[in-house]
């Protein structure tokens, strides 16, 4: 696959190794951001220049542009703000320029109120907030004009001095899209690829480009769901979803041995808490092959169980599109307290206070099944946890292979027995 000339070319290995909400030391931004401290007056100057940009000229009249309605919606959102910035009053005695108060309300499902308010002038940061929003609108409209897809990290690097942190972009993109009743993909913005897959799975884009997981020991990046036209599950019998990239890479090298014993399979990792693309792919695989065994291997701690719950039940933030993002039938492969009791090689760790708080809050969730609640209670009672790497490092890589193979064999045989019982009735 040549990533330079296909629809997946926006994916780059530098952006995906970092969480999109993090600020990466040593990232390309270090070469772009000036060492000089930002001056508050420069933000106000930028606000004035924003009001003179070409956004007002971008009311799309070209019916041939597939993004005409999105361009119109964003332009109409920005124009009142820009006009308000130009409507200054000047005190005749002091000569002081005064801008009338401007405000905009964005739809923000990450807030309990469902809204996010930006007001200018209000406080020292309000000028930057408003400028960031207008700049983001401009960058999105440019991408739609050019008919290209941009990642949230590319948006940050387009103006790192203004945005300052990746979180600034992350917190504005979805609310901006939702305010005009669109998704981020509708305004040509996607998240940088994060998840990985390997094994008996091929993804095909609308342009015909293929990502083939067979024989991969490093994994293929999982692109946004909107860019995947079809998936081909190549006679796979099982899927294992892994919490951590390090474990994924170990199993990718061991995959031929697992497949020799258990048939063709697929391994996937969301690298911690999974992004939407990874969750969407797993949900789609689950829908397209109802007989496929899908299991998760996560750390034996509250965070691992929370990641499992996200795959099974989704999150409150994305509850509106839960059907496309959840896999309720995902089986918990491990690690469990009982599993680890049988493995004398595992090194236990004490629960931290943060672990205990998360476990306690999870016990109050109505979506958790009894099995998970019992495990959390057992974890709190024993005051201990374990990481998957403890099995891998206990003796050699064979320890991880033996554990996964044993657990997988149990799952597959149990599902075969259940299928036979169903055929009898």
N, C-alpha and C positions, 0 to 999 in steps of 0.2 A: 504494500500500500504506500502510495506517495502522498504524504500529508500536505505537500505544497500546492496541489491542484485539485483538492477535493473539498466536499462540503464540511468535512471535519477539521479543516485546516486551522480553525480558530483555536484549537486545543494546543496548549504548549505545556511541556513538562515542568517549566519553572513555576507556573502559577498554581498547578494542582497540588504541589507538595505542601502548600501553605493553606491554612484555613482562610477563607475569604474575609473573615472578620479580623484577621490579624494584621499587624504591621511588620513586615519582614525586614529585619536588619540585614544589610548587605544586598537588598533587592535592587532592581533597576532604578527604583525611586531615589536611591542614594546618589545617582549620577544626574538626577533631574532637579532635585530640590536644592534650592540655594541655601548656603550656610547663613545668609543674612536673616535676622529675625523679621517676621512679617509685621507690617505696620497697619494699625487699624484703618488709617486713612486710605490705604491702598484698596481695602475691601470696598469702601464707599465709592472710590473711583471706578472699581470694576463694576459695581452696581449701575453706575451711570452709563458705562460703556455697554453693559448688557442691554440696557434699554434702547440702545442704538444699533443693536445687531440686526441681522436679516430675518429674525424669527417672524416679524410682522409681515415680511414679504413671502412667507412660506405657506400661506393659506392655499392649500393645494387645489388648483382648478383642473389639474391634469387627470382626467378620468382613467388614463392608461396606467397611472401609478397605483399598484395594488395596495399601497399604504396611504391612499388619499384621505380616508376617514380618520386614521390615527394622526396623520400630520395636522389635519384640521383641528382635531380635539386638543392636541398639545399646544398648537398655536393660540387657540382661544383661551386656554388655561393661562398662558404666559402673557398675553397682550394686556389684560387689565393691570397686572403687576408692573409691566414696563411703562404703561401710560401713567400709572401712579407715581413712578419714580421721576418722570419728567415734569409732573405737576408740582413744581417747587414754588414756595412763596418766599419773598425776600423782605425782611424787616427794613423799612426805609431809613431808620435811625442807626441801627447797628450793622446793617448789611448782612446779617446772618441768614443763611439759606435754611429753610425748613421744609422737610418732606412730610406729606400727610401720612398718617398711619396706614400701613398696608397689612393685610392678613389673607391667608389662604388655609383652608382646611383640607387635609388629605385623608383618604381612607386608609387606615393602618390597622390591620388585624392583629399586629403584635402588641398593641395597646389594649388595655381592658375596655376603654371607652370606644374602641374601634376607629378612633380618629387621631390625627396629629395636626397640631396647629402651629403655623409659622407666622410670626408677626414682626414687622419692622416699622420704625425702630422700637425696640423693647429692651434689649440688654446688649452687652458687649459682643455676644456671639450672633445676634440676630441678623446682622448684615451678611455674615458669612453663610448662615443658613439659607437665606433668600438667594444669595448669589449662587450657592451650590445647586439649588433647585433649578434656577434658570439655566445654569451651565449644563446641567444634566439633560434638561429639555432640548437644548441646542445640540448636544452630542447625539441624542437619540434621533432627532429629526435629520441630522446629517447622515446617520447610518441608514435611515429609511430612504432618504434621497439617493444615497449611493447603492441601495439595495444590498447591504451587507450586514452580517451578524457581528455584534461586538460583545465581549465578555465584560462582566463587572470590573474585573481587574484592569482591562484595557481602558475602561472609563476612568478609573482612578489615575492611571499613568498618563492620561491625556491632560490632566491638570493637577498634579500632586501638590503644588503649592497652595492651591485653593482648597482642595478636599482634605489635605493633611493626613487623613487616615482612611484606610479601606472601608472602615465602618460607616463613614459618612455617605459613601455611595451605596453600600448595602442597605442602609436604613431608609434611603430615599427611593430606590428603584421600584420595589413592589408597591408602596403607597402611591407613587406617581402613576403607575399603570392602572391600579385599582380605581383611582380617582376618575379616570376616563373610561371605566368599565372595560378594561383590557387586561391581559396578562403581560408579564415582562417580555415574553417572546413576541407578542403582538407589536411591541415597539422596538423590536430587533435587538433585545438585550437578553443574554443568557448568563448563567453562572459558569465559571471556568470548570472544566472537567475535573473530577476528584476521584470517583470510584474506579475500580479495576475489575476485569473479568478474565478468565482463562478457561480453556477446556472446550467442550463440544457445543459451541455457540458461535453463530455468525450474525452480525448486525449489518444491515444494508441501508444506506441513505437514499433519499429521494433522487439523488444524482446517480445512484448505482454503485457508489463506492462501498466496499466491504471491509469490516473489521472482523478478522478471523481469530478466535481464541485458541485454536488447535495448535499445540506445540509451543505456545508462548510460556516462557518462564518468568517474564517480567510483568505480564498482564497488558491488556488493551484498555485504554481510557474509555469510560462510559460517557457518550455524548448526551446532550439534552434530548428528552423524549421526542420533542417536536422535530428533530432532525433524523429520527430513525423511522424509516418507512416500513421495514419488516425485520423479523427476527427468525432465525432458523435454528431450532433445537435439534441437534444432530444425533438422534437416538439416545439422548442422555437419559439415564435412569435416576439421577440424583443431582441436587444442587446443595452446596454448603456455603452459607453466607458467613464470612469471617469479620470479626470486629477490627482486627489490626492488620496493617499492611505487612509487617514483619512476618506474621504467621502465614499470610497469603503467599508471600514469596517463598517461604519454606515449602508449603504444600504444592506450589506451582512446580517446583523441581521434583516433588514426590508424586505428582499426579499420574504419571505412567504406571507406577506401582499400585496406586489406589484403583485405577481403571482396570488393571489386570485382574484384580480380585473382585471388583464390584460393578464392572461395566463402565461405559462412558459417563462422564460427569462434568459438572461445571462448578468452579469456585468463583466467588464474588466477594469483594470487600468494599465497604463504604468509608474505610479509613476513619474509624471512630463513629460519631453520629453521622449517618449517611445524608448525602445531598438528595435533592428531588430526583435527579436523573437516575441514581442508583436505586432508590425506592420504586420509581416508576418501572424500571426494567424488571425488577424482581416481581412486582405485581403483574406485569404483562406476561412474564414467563409462567406464573401461577395460573393465569386465566387461559393461556393457550394450551397448556398441557396439565389437565387436572390429575393425571396419574403420576406425575413427577413428584418424587420425594424432595421436599425443600426443608432444610434444617439450618439452624444457626449455631455457631460456635463462638461464644463470647466469654469474657473474663468472668470468674466466679466472684463478682462483686456487684454492688448496687448499680454502678454505671453500666456494666455489661448487661444486666437485666433490663435496665432502662432502654438501652439500644435495641434489645430484643422486642420490647414493648412498642417502640417506635415503628419497627418493621411490621409488627402484627396489627397495631391499632392506629398508627399515625400520631399526629400531634395536633393540639388545639389550633395552632397557627394556620395549618393547612387543612382544617376539617372540612372546608367547602369542597375540596376535591379529593376526599379520602379514598373514594372507590378506586381511583387511579394510582394510589400510592401505598396501599396496604396489602399485606399477605396474611390474613387471619389464620390460615392453615399451616403457617411456618412452625416446624417442630423444634423444640429446644434440645439440641444435641449435647450441650454442656457449656461450661463447667458447673457441676452441682456439688454441694457439700458431700453428699453420699458418694458420688463418683470419686472425689478426691480422697475420701477416707480409705478407699480400696487401693489407692496409689500411694505407697509409702514414700515415693520419690519426691512428691510435691512439697514445696516449701510454703508454709502458711505465712500470711501477713496479717497484722492486726487492722481492724477497721479504723479509719480516721473519723474525726468528728463530722467531716463533710459526708463521708459514706453513711454514717448513722442518720444524719438529717435527711439525705435523699431516700434511704430505705424507709424511714418513717413516713415521709410524705407520699411515697409510692403506695404504701399500704392503704392509704385513704382513697386511692383511685378506684372507681367502680368498674373500670374496664379490665382490671387485672383478674386473671383466673385464679382458682384456689391453689393450683400447683405453684405458681409464682409467689403468691402471698406466703405460702408455707416455707418456701425457700428463703425469702427475705426474713421471715421470723426466725428461722433456724440460723441464718447468718448473724442476726442481731444477738441471738442467745449465745452462740459460740464465740462472737466477737472476732471473727476471722474471715479472711478472703484469700483468693489465689488468682494468679494471672496465668494465661495459657502458656506464656514463655517458661513458666516453672516446669512444665512437663517437657518442653523442648530442651531446656538446659539441664534437666535432671541427670541425663546420662549421655545421650547423643540424639541426633535427629530421628533415629529409629523409635524413640519413645513417643514422639508426636505422631509418627506414622501408625504405630501400634494402637495408640489411644483412639485416633480418628477412625482407623479401619475397624476396630472392635465396636465402637459406637455406631458406625454406619452400617455394619453388618447386622446389628440388632434391629435398627430401624427398617432396613430393607426386608428382612425376614418377617418382621411383624406386619408390614404392609402387605406382603404377599399372602400371609395367613388371613388377614382381614378381607382381602380381595376374594380369596377362595370361599370364605364364609358367605360373602354377599352373593356369589354365584349359586350357592346352594339354595338361596331363597328367591 
